Amino acid sequence: MKSAVATGLKAASSPIEWATVADGILYTAQIPMKADGSIETGDIGVQAELTLRNLKQTVEAAGGTMGDVTQVLVYLPDPADFPGMNAVYQKHFPKPYPNRATIVAKLMVPGARIEIVAYAHVGRPAARPKAKAAARRATKAKPVAKAAARRGR
């Protein structure tokens, strides 16, 4: 079951959550949104910095760290922004870096030069009742199988 993360970011006017968690995995998309909900329209370095700070705030709100981020998808409308984004990006993640793809695409938010989608492992998934029952049955079956093998069956 998924649950919304209270990120502390200004609520979106669209029918979205800034982040959700399901089975210990955080799903989030971030843009260069200021605390008041407006979009930063500066250069790619300023926008990437804000977007990655929003990502960090979100990951920490979900109980994780930037080291828990496993995959990042970066969307840029202008491929010329890649070097500037990359210079900022590398400062926000410890090694080993998350798996990453960078996609050139038109963004829906006017003035935004970056959008980031990220996935992070922020907790262990809750064991499902069926899985627990199957594990108990398997554990109980092992001694019976060993005894039968000793008797030559």
N, C-alpha and C positions, 0 to 999 in steps of 0.2 A: 504494500500500500504506500502511495506517495504522500508526502506532507510538504507544505510550504515552509520555507525558511524565512524567519523574520530578519531580514538583511540590514534594516536601518536605512535603506535607500528609499527615496520618495516613491510612493506607490505609482504604478503605471496607470495611464488612462485607458490602455488597451486591455483586453481580457487575457492577461498573462500574469505570471508570478516571476519575480526576478530570479528565483531559485527554488528548486524542489529537491527533496531527497527521497530515494526509494532503495530499499535493501542496502543501505550504507553508501550509496553512490549519489553524489551531488551533481545536479544538472543545472547549468546556469548560462545565461547570455548577458553580456555587459556592453554598454555603450559609454561614450564620454559624457555622462550625465553629472551635473553639479548637484550639490546638496539640496538646492531649491527646485530641482527638477528640470532646469534649463540645460541646453546642450552646449558644451564647450566648443567653440568654433575656431580655436587657434590652430597652429600647425600640427603636423602629425606627432611630433614629440610631446607636445602638451596634451593632445587628445589620448595618445597611447598611455601616458603616465596616469591620467585620470581614470581611464578604463581599467588599467591594471590595479590601481588602488581600489576601485570599486569591486574588482574580482577578489582581491585579498580580503576586503571587508566581508564579502559574501562567504568566502571559504571559511573564514574564522567564525562567522555567525553560525555556520553549520557544524562547528566543532573541529575543523581541520586547519591545515597550514598550506602554504603554497607548495610545499614539498609533497603534498597529497594529490596535487593536480596531475592527472595521468595523460590527458589529451586536451589539446587546444586547437580550435579552428579560428583563424584570424581572417576577417573579411575586410578588404580594402577596396575602395572604388578606383584608386589610382595606383598602378604598379610602381610609380616613382616614389611612393611613400614607404616602400618596403625597407630600405636601409634605415630610415629614421625610426620606424616602428621596431625594427630588430635591435637597434642600439638600446632602446628603452626596455624592450621585452626581456633581454638577457639579464638585466639587473634585478628582475623580480622573481626569478626562479632559482632554486639551488640545483646543482647537478645531482643526478642525471636530470636533464631537462625533460619536460613532458613531450610526448609525441606531438607533432604539430603539422598542420597543413595551412597554407596561406592561399586564399582564394580572392581573385579580383571580381568584384560584383558591385552593382549599384545598390546603395543602402537606402532603406526606407526613411530614415531619420534625416531631415534636412540639416545640412551643415556637418554631419558626422563623417569623419574620414576613417573610422575604424569601428568594427563590432567584433566581439570575441565570444565564442561559445566554448565552454570548458566543462570537463568532467573530472571529478575528484572522488577518491575513496576516502570518506570521512568517518566511517564506522563499519562495524561488522553487521551483515544482514541478520535479522532475527531468523532462527531456525524455524522452519515450517513444521507443524505437528506431524504431517505424513513422513517427513524426512526423519524426525526423531523416532517415530515408531519403527520405521524401516531399519534404522541404525540399531535399535534395541533388539529387533528380531535377528539381525545379522550377528550381533554379539552373542546372543543366546545360542544360535545355531552352531557357532564355532566349536564349543566344547563337545556337543553331541557328535559332530562330524569327526573330531579327533578321537573320541572314544570308539566310534564305529571303525575307524581306520586301525586302531590298536587291536581290535577284535578280528580284523581281517575281512571286514565287510565292504 
